[in-house]
Amino acid sequence: MYKDDTLSGKVAFIAGGTSGINLGIAKGLAKVGAKVAVLGRDSAKAEAAAKEISDETGSKALAFSADVRDPEQVEQALADAVKELGQLDILISGAAGNFPAPAIGISPKGFKSVVDIDLLGTYNVFHLGFKHCNKGASLIAITAPQAVNPMAFQAHVCAAKAGINMLIKCLALEWGPAGIRVNGISPGPIDETEGLDRLAPKGPARERMIQQIAARRVGEKKDIADAAIYLCSDLGAYVNGTILTVDGGTELGDASADCLSLPERK
């Protein structure tokens, strides 16, 4: 449990922070004192998200709209946010696109669209946000297991996320001397997200998945928010260039085998 003032006085900008995991991160940062700006393509959705954050946390939250694929739009949104809230201490890139399709069925335009949103979008947010960051700022890219685990019907996403992982490491190497840390968070299956609902709807499919996870549960948005708070706080001050996997052990493989059964703990 983090203290209510863990990030007091810090300014955070979350690209893609209008829904899902990223909105959960925005709420988590606001709950521990950060002033938050969320960015989304849909201005009405962004405004609704900012209001939700403010209502739930009592912390200041502002909304901005831009397409992360458009550098000019991103640059303007960043400048406007800094003008309102001050220089950035936290910069998170989480905008993403996905649709399941066999590689032979993905058009070049469709492949490019996912790469542009995920990889180019992350580069745009970080590249253009760098000049607005205070020394000691924490940058976080939201990546995915597809970055390291090949998955059928996800060639476009695997390629984009693998690029994000390497971008994280390259920027951490180059920007560390300037006092800027760059890390990633790779979430596992997270409850109440579009991705998990599509992959394993609640019911038998969800229960089978849970039995294969070492932690014996799917994650919550709070689990990802807590990881982000750690990376943004003084507790994570020496963490740089790391991809933090938050998946309850999902990536380790199937943990449902009888040979792994242990007595229940009180």
Phi, psi and omega per residue, in radians:
M1 nan 2.134 3.115
Y2 -1.495 2.668 3.093
K3 -1.253 2.694 -3.111
D4 -1.105 -0.330 -3.103
D5 -1.954 0.332 -3.096
T6 -0.946 -0.691 -3.121
L7 -2.044 0.506 -3.119
S8 -1.013 2.272 3.126
G9 1.481 -0.125 3.138
K10 -1.423 2.599 3.110
V11 -1.969 2.242 -3.087
A12 -2.160 2.425 3.090
F13 -2.148 2.102 -3.066
I14 -2.071 1.860 3.074
A15 -1.361 2.215 -3.045
G16 1.503 0.221 -3.024
G17 -1.449 0.413 -3.063
T18 -1.771 -0.056 -3.135
S19 -2.814 2.902 2.991
G20 1.010 -2.464 -3.101
I21 -1.020 -0.716 -3.075
N22 -1.204 -0.615 3.036
L23 -1.156 -0.664 3.067
G24 -1.059 -0.700 3.092
I25 -1.121 -0.794 -3.141
A26 -1.016 -0.764 3.107
K27 -1.117 -0.733 3.140
G28 -1.073 -0.755 3.123
L29 -1.133 -0.723 -3.125
A30 -1.146 -0.630 -3.110
K31 -1.135 -0.435 3.132
V32 -1.864 0.430 2.902
G33 1.852 -0.116 -3.099
A34 -1.319 2.546 2.940
K35 -1.518 2.262 -2.911
V36 -2.089 2.410 2.950
A37 -2.106 2.278 3.107
V38 -1.968 2.516 -3.106
L39 -2.126 2.327 3.044
G40 -2.618 2.872 3.139
R41 -1.253 -0.599 -3.101
D42 -1.617 1.966 -3.060
S43 -1.104 -0.682 3.134
A44 -1.135 -0.712 3.117
K45 -1.155 -0.666 3.111
A46 -1.139 -0.758 3.112
E47 -1.082 -0.732 3.127
A48 -1.117 -0.695 3.127
A49 -1.146 -0.758 3.135
A50 -1.090 -0.703 3.112
K51 -1.131 -0.719 3.121
E52 -1.068 -0.755 3.123
I53 -1.094 -0.848 -3.127
S54 -1.087 -0.756 -3.115
D55 -1.130 -0.677 -3.074
E56 -1.412 -0.494 -2.996
T57 -1.985 -0.365 -3.065
G58 1.325 0.085 -3.140
S59 -1.734 2.637 -3.105
K60 -1.155 2.307 3.091
A61 -2.432 2.348 3.139
L62 -2.113 2.697 -3.116
A63 -2.016 2.467 3.073
F64 -2.430 2.623 -3.137
S65 -2.102 2.393 3.092
A66 -2.987 2.704 2.994
D67 -1.650 2.099 -3.055
V68 -1.094 -0.278 3.102
R69 -1.346 -0.214 -3.073
D70 -1.876 1.834 -3.077
P71 -0.999 -0.682 -3.108
E72 -1.131 -0.730 3.102
Q73 -1.126 -0.752 3.136
V74 -1.109 -0.789 -3.122
E75 -1.053 -0.723 3.140
Q76 -1.162 -0.746 3.139
A77 -1.107 -0.740 3.110
L78 -1.089 -0.799 -3.140
A79 -1.079 -0.724 3.138
D80 -1.152 -0.706 3.137
A81 -1.134 -0.751 3.134
V82 -1.143 -0.659 3.107
K83 -1.066 -0.646 -3.112
E84 -1.434 -0.697 -2.965
L85 -1.956 -0.379 -3.079
G86 1.884 3.046 -3.126
Q87 -1.006 2.641 -3.016
L88 -1.480 2.411 2.990
D89 -1.864 -0.371 -3.090
I90 -2.411 2.253 3.118
L91 -2.353 2.070 -3.061
I92 -2.120 2.313 3.093
S93 -1.980 1.982 -3.099
G94 -2.321 0.067 3.124
A95 -1.106 2.403 -3.085
A96 -2.666 2.715 3.059
G97 -2.260 2.576 -3.134
N98 -2.806 2.516 2.951
F99 -2.728 2.298 -3.137
P100 -1.243 2.299 3.132
A101 -2.867 2.500 3.039
P102 -1.165 2.582 -3.082
A103 -0.955 -0.686 -3.123
I104 -1.191 -0.308 -3.100
G105 -1.736 -0.054 3.136
I106 -1.534 2.131 3.102
S107 -1.264 2.737 3.054
P108 -0.954 -0.637 3.129
K109 -1.157 -0.724 3.128
G110 -1.161 -0.735 3.103
F111 -1.074 -0.803 -3.126
K112 -1.103 -0.643 -3.108
S113 -1.065 -0.791 3.135
V114 -1.169 -0.777 3.119
V115 -1.089 -0.694 -3.134
D116 -1.156 -0.753 -3.140
I117 -1.189 -0.861 -3.026
D118 -1.330 -1.073 -3.006
L119 -1.405 -0.953 3.133
L120 -1.115 -0.663 3.111
G121 -1.061 -0.743 3.098
T122 -1.113 -0.751 3.105
Y123 -1.070 -0.785 -3.130
N124 -1.050 -0.831 -3.117
V125 -1.072 -0.797 -3.106
F126 -1.293 -0.790 -3.110
H127 -1.067 -0.796 -3.106
L128 -1.404 -0.408 3.128
G129 -1.449 -0.327 -3.065
F130 -0.909 -0.808 -3.068
K131 -1.193 -0.282 -3.135
H132 -1.680 0.052 -3.042
C133 -1.670 2.402 2.998
N134 -1.248 2.739 2.998
K135 -1.087 2.362 -3.077
G136 1.638 0.036 -3.114
A137 -1.141 2.640 3.109
S138 -1.970 2.137 3.085
L139 -1.887 2.344 -3.122
I140 -2.315 2.246 3.010
A141 -1.833 2.343 3.070
I142 -1.535 1.975 -3.123
T143 -1.872 -2.675 -3.070
A144 -2.814 2.820 3.109
P145 -1.006 -0.470 3.137
Q146 -1.064 -0.249 3.121
A147 -1.153 -0.504 -3.079
V148 -2.180 -0.236 -3.134
N149 -1.999 1.940 3.106
P150 -1.038 2.376 -3.141
M151 -2.345 2.359 3.072
A152 -1.108 2.533 3.137
F153 1.160 0.308 -3.115
Q154 -2.377 0.472 -3.092
A155 -1.001 -0.734 -3.123
H156 -1.146 -0.736 -3.140
V157 -1.237 -0.750 3.116
C158 -0.999 -0.772 -3.134
A159 -1.130 -0.771 -3.113
A160 -1.153 -0.780 -3.099
K161 -1.224 -0.627 3.067
A162 -1.071 -0.683 3.082
G163 -1.115 -0.702 3.107
I164 -1.079 -0.767 -3.135
N165 -1.024 -0.755 3.141
M166 -1.272 -0.590 3.072
L167 -1.073 -0.748 3.097
I168 -0.938 -0.843 -3.072
K169 -1.199 -0.692 3.125
C170 -1.145 -0.753 3.141
L171 -1.195 -0.652 3.097
A172 -1.059 -0.700 3.141
L173 -1.158 -0.766 -3.076
E174 -1.382 -0.639 -2.996
W175 -1.686 -0.190 3.098
G176 -0.964 -0.772 3.118
P177 -1.071 -0.356 3.104
A178 -1.554 0.045 3.119
G179 1.475 0.351 3.135
I180 -1.953 2.152 3.098
R181 -1.714 2.467 3.129
V182 -2.265 2.107 -3.136
N183 -2.356 3.040 3.091
G184 -2.291 2.722 2.989
I185 -2.136 2.236 3.115
S186 -1.960 1.721 -3.100
P187 -1.315 2.558 2.969
G188 -1.514 -2.710 3.117
P189 -1.189 2.099 -3.057
I190 -2.039 2.253 -3.089
D191 -1.099 2.636 3.095
E192 1.018 0.719 3.014
T193 -2.195 2.673 -3.103
E194 -1.055 -0.690 -3.109
G195 -1.073 -0.821 -3.117
L196 -1.230 -0.677 3.120
D197 -1.073 -0.576 3.132
R198 -1.356 -0.702 -3.077
L199 -1.328 -0.750 -3.075
A200 -2.527 1.456 3.115
P201 -1.009 2.667 -3.132
K202 -1.041 2.408 -3.058
G203 2.278 -2.667 -3.089
P204 -0.982 -0.711 -3.124
A205 -1.098 -0.721 3.120
R206 -1.149 -0.722 -3.131
E207 -1.137 -0.688 3.089
R208 -1.084 -0.728 3.123
M209 -1.081 -0.801 -3.104
I210 -1.040 -0.685 -3.129
Q211 -1.189 -0.295 3.120
Q212 -1.599 -0.182 -3.104
I213 -1.620 2.290 -3.097
A214 -0.996 -0.672 -3.127
A215 -1.331 -0.129 3.113
R216 1.022 0.596 3.015
R217 -2.828 2.764 2.945
V218 -1.470 2.826 -3.105
G219 -1.385 2.931 3.029
E220 -2.006 2.764 3.109
K221 -1.001 -0.561 3.125
K222 -1.075 -0.579 3.120
D223 -1.061 -0.703 3.133
I224 -1.293 -0.697 3.103
A225 -1.065 -0.730 3.129
D226 -1.089 -0.675 3.103
A227 -1.123 -0.704 3.118
A228 -1.140 -0.740 3.113
I229 -1.044 -0.755 3.104
Y230 -1.008 -0.851 -3.100
L231 -1.172 -0.459 -3.113
C232 -1.551 -0.288 -3.048
S233 -1.633 3.072 3.104
D234 -1.097 -0.408 3.134
L235 -1.109 -0.482 -3.134
G236 -1.830 0.366 -3.001
A237 -1.108 -0.355 -3.113
Y238 -1.910 0.258 3.118
V239 -1.728 2.097 -3.076
N240 -2.615 2.305 3.115
G241 1.329 0.391 -3.068
T242 -1.868 2.476 2.986
I243 -1.765 1.899 -3.099
L244 -1.551 1.937 3.128
T245 -1.490 2.153 -3.116
V246 -2.148 1.510 -2.991
D247 -2.489 0.203 3.114
G248 1.153 0.226 -3.116
G249 1.665 0.179 -3.128
T250 -0.976 -0.733 -3.064
E251 -1.172 -0.291 -3.118
L252 -1.259 -0.370 -3.128
G253 2.082 -3.062 -3.065
D254 -1.222 2.072 -3.129
A255 -1.849 0.458 -3.079
S256 -1.665 -0.101 -3.067
A257 -1.084 2.520 -3.129
D258 -1.037 -0.549 -3.096
C259 -1.171 -0.227 3.127
L260 -1.656 -0.016 -3.100
S261 -1.171 2.367 3.139
L262 -2.285 2.748 3.080
P263 -1.051 2.502 3.105
E264 -1.160 2.541 3.137
R265 -1.723 2.458 3.073
K266 -1.343 nan nan
